[in-house]
Amino acid sequence: MTAWVGLTGGIGSGKSTAARLFAQHGVPLIDADAVSRALTADGGGALPAIRDAFGSSLFDFSGSLKRADLRQLVFQSPQAKARLESILHPLILADIRARQQQFPQAAYGIIEIPLLAEQPVFQSLVQRILLIDCSEETQIRRTTERSGLSRDMIAGILAAQASRQARRRIADDIICNEAGLPELSAAVARQHLIYQHLFGS
């Protein structure tokens, strides 16, 4: 039976790069954000319930979800956020569980779940948690370089996410990602060997 590792980290931590590096070692990879986006894309399974809950004003003339409007709504209203999560979370969980069944022979797989600390319900999908960790200053620098967002905007995003300490508390394993890609690649390779040994491959 395949063991599953939840890979998490804050914005700018390098978690998506780490996930891709694990995949290069042949490790099955499931991206929770991609699952969520598919559910809310055109024809996505979450759209009827979102329309029922929030009304047709969140959809354009072609029936596509106005993502920016929905983000603004849930940012401003905790009730709307909770309602959206009550729609999306069961669908995301079911989709990921179905994807897990596609890899019965693997020793272990990775599920990239950015909000694993903020949304403990997703911890039920994994047997172990790997944190990609770095300082807040490094997070801000990387996010500024790749997105062009201001420091104040990035600080606001960081404030809305779980703290670094909260992520470290739930982690079984931690990869420090303060240096560059070669160092991260080497750290992932070491962790891959540890997981192969741990999970019996």
C-alpha positions in Angstrom: 0.0 0.0 0.0 1.3 3.4 -1.0 2.3 5.8 1.8 1.5 9.5 1.2 3.5 12.5 2.3 1.9 15.9 2.5 4.3 18.5 1.2 3.6 22.0 2.5 5.2 25.4 3.0 4.3 29.1 2.8 4.3 31.4 -0.2 7.8 31.7 -1.6 9.2 28.7 0.3 9.9 26.6 -2.8 7.4 23.9 -2.1 6.3 23.6 -5.8 9.9 23.4 -6.9 10.5 20.7 -4.3 7.4 18.8 -5.5 8.7 18.8 -9.1 12.1 17.5 -7.9 10.4 14.6 -6.1 8.5 13.9 -9.3 11.8 13.8 -11.2 12.7 10.8 -9.0 9.6 9.0 -10.3 7.5 9.7 -7.2 3.8 10.0 -7.8 2.7 13.7 -7.3 -0.8 15.1 -6.7 -1.2 18.9 -6.6 -4.2 19.9 -4.3 -4.2 23.4 -5.8 -4.6 21.9 -9.3 -7.4 19.8 -8.1 -9.2 22.8 -6.7 -8.7 24.8 -9.9 -10.1 22.0 -12.0 -13.2 21.9 -9.8 -13.8 25.6 -10.4 -12.8 25.7 -14.1 -15.3 25.8 -16.9 -17.5 22.6 -16.5 -15.9 21.9 -13.0 -17.8 19.8 -10.5 -18.0 22.6 -7.9 -19.7 25.2 -10.1 -23.4 24.2 -9.6 -23.0 24.3 -5.8 -21.1 27.6 -6.0 -23.9 29.1 -8.2 -26.5 27.9 -5.7 -24.7 29.3 -2.8 -23.6 32.7 -4.1 -25.8 33.4 -7.1 -25.3 34.0 -10.8 -23.6 37.4 -10.3 -20.3 35.5 -9.8 -20.5 34.0 -13.3 -19.9 35.8 -16.6 -22.1 35.6 -19.7 -20.4 32.4 -20.9 -20.9 30.7 -17.5 -17.3 31.0 -16.4 -16.7 31.7 -12.7 -15.4 35.2 -11.9 -12.5 34.0 -9.8 -11.4 37.5 -8.8 -14.9 38.4 -7.6 -15.1 35.2 -5.6 -11.7 35.8 -4.0 -12.7 39.3 -3.0 -16.0 38.0 -1.6 -14.4 35.3 0.6 -11.6 37.7 1.6 -14.1 40.2 2.9 -16.6 37.7 4.5 -15.6 34.9 6.9 -19.1 33.4 6.4 -18.6 33.3 2.6 -15.2 31.8 3.1 -16.6 29.0 5.3 -19.5 28.4 2.9 -17.1 28.1 0.0 -14.8 25.7 1.9 -17.9 23.6 2.9 -18.5 23.1 -0.9 -14.9 22.7 -2.1 -13.2 20.6 0.7 -15.3 17.5 0.4 -14.9 17.6 -3.4 -11.1 18.1 -3.2 -10.8 15.3 -0.7 -12.8 12.9 -2.8 -10.8 13.8 -6.0 -7.5 13.3 -4.3 -8.5 10.0 -2.8 -9.5 8.8 -6.2 -6.1 9.9 -7.6 -4.3 8.1 -4.8 -5.9 4.8 -6.0 -4.1 5.2 -9.3 -0.7 4.4 -7.7 -1.2 1.2 -5.7 2.4 -0.1 -6.4 4.4 3.0 -5.4 6.4 2.9 -2.1 5.2 6.5 -1.5 3.7 9.5 -3.1 3.7 13.3 -2.6 0.6 15.4 -2.2 1.4 19.1 -2.5 -1.0 20.9 -0.1 -0.1 24.5 0.6 -2.7 25.0 3.3 -2.1 21.8 5.3 -1.6 23.7 8.5 -4.5 26.0 8.0 -6.9 23.2 6.9 -6.3 20.2 9.1 -9.0 18.2 7.4 -6.5 17.5 4.6 -4.1 15.9 7.0 -6.3 12.8 6.9 -4.9 12.2 3.3 -1.3 11.7 4.4 0.8 9.5 6.7 3.6 12.0 7.1 4.1 15.8 6.6 7.2 17.4 4.9 7.7 21.1 5.4 9.8 23.2 2.9 10.9 25.9 5.3 12.7 29.2 5.0 12.8 32.6 6.7 10.0 35.2 6.2 12.6 37.5 4.7 13.5 34.9 2.1 9.8 34.3 1.4 9.2 38.0 0.8 12.3 38.4 -1.5 11.4 35.4 -3.7 7.8 36.3 -4.0 8.7 39.9 -4.9 11.1 38.7 -7.6 8.6 36.3 -9.2 5.4 38.2 -8.8 6.1 41.9 -8.7 3.9 42.3 -5.7 4.8 44.9 -3.1 6.3 44.0 0.3 3.1 45.2 2.0 0.9 43.0 -0.2 3.2 40.0 0.4 3.2 40.7 4.2 -0.6 40.7 4.1 -0.6 37.3 2.4 1.9 36.0 5.0 -0.3 37.3 7.8 -3.3 35.4 6.4 -1.3 32.1 6.3 -0.3 29.9 9.1 2.8 31.0 11.0 6.2 29.4 10.4 6.0 28.0 13.9 2.6 26.5 13.3 3.9 24.7 10.2 6.9 23.4 12.0 4.7 22.0 14.8 2.8 19.7 12.4 5.9 18.7 10.3 7.5 15.2 10.6 10.3 16.2 8.3 11.7 19.7 7.4 13.9 20.7 4.4 15.5 24.1 4.9 15.4 26.0 1.6 17.5 29.1 2.2 20.0 28.5 -0.6 19.6 27.9 -4.3 18.2 25.2 -6.5 21.3 22.8 -6.4 21.1 22.7 -2.6 17.3 22.1 -2.7 17.8 19.4 -5.3 20.4 17.6 -3.1 18.1 17.9 -0.1 15.2 16.3 -2.0 17.4 13.5 -3.2 18.4 12.8 0.4 14.8 12.9 1.6 13.8 10.6 -1.3 16.3 8.0 -0.1 15.0 8.3 3.5 11.4 7.8 2.4 12.3 4.8 0.2 14.0 3.2 3.2 11.2 4.3 5.6 8.4 3.0 3.4 10.0 -0.2 2.3 11.2 0.3 -1.2 
